[in-house]
Amino acid sequence: MSTGIIAATAAEARILTRAPISAGELIYLPEGSMVILSGMGARRAHSAARVLLEKGATALMSWGFAGGLLPRISAGSLILPEVVIAPDQSVYHVDPIWHERLCRLLETTVQFYRGILVESSAVLTGCAEKTASFHRIGAIAVDMESASVALVAKEARLPFTVIRAIVDNAEMFIPRSALNSIDEFGRVHPLRLLTCLARRPAEFTTLLRLGRNFQAARNTLHTVFSRIGSNMLCPSGIS
């Protein structure tokens, strides 16, 4: 099997490879896996997943960060969802053999949560939005790419799974200065950030907390990657 990994942001991709990676660039990992930096959002993730298939990927993984919806989930928590729900309410199941293999190996390494991951067409910034999504769907976490990757995998009849770590939990508000100072690949523009903070200095404390949460999520994914290896534990012959 050749695992194709979709990472929306540069920070997510850098956990998998030390090589510089540009937008849309394909990086080959040991054991035949590939990672592509897609950019944030459904359309970009869908296009990146298609590129991976064209390059020979025989399994797809959505990798990176997520927002928490379940109240008790803290920043840095690992999410291994069993089900992904799209904005149009389409439901996708991860490959059960692949998922169980990941769970068995990681259960002695890091705490994780199973359940439902929902894809959103926009960042859920407020606590009320997150709470409403949790109660409406029962999802424990949210991202902006996984359902789109799942759709490509389903159409190609290939195995699919998700590994995500929580950055902002259900109780955390994401300040506007954070959203306005990053591009579609999650890269921070310092001048834009300073301008936003000059207008909203009260958001500085929240940004510091968001930075700590980001590091916690990053550490979790580093631990996972070092444990499972670059083939992402995708067993041969699954369907």
Secondary structure, DSSP 4 states (H G I P E B T S, - for coil): --EEEEESSHHHHHTT-SS---TT-EEEPGGG-EEEE--SSHHHHHHHHHHHHHTT-SEEEEEEEEEE-STTPPTT-EE--SEEE-TT--EEE--HHHHHHHHHHHTTTS-EE-SEEEE-SS---SHHHHHHHHHHH--SEEESSHHHHHHHHHHHT--EEEEEEEEE-TTPPPPHHHHHTB-TT--B-HHHHHHHHHH-GGGHHHHHHHHHHHHHHHHHHHHHHHHHTTTTT--TT--
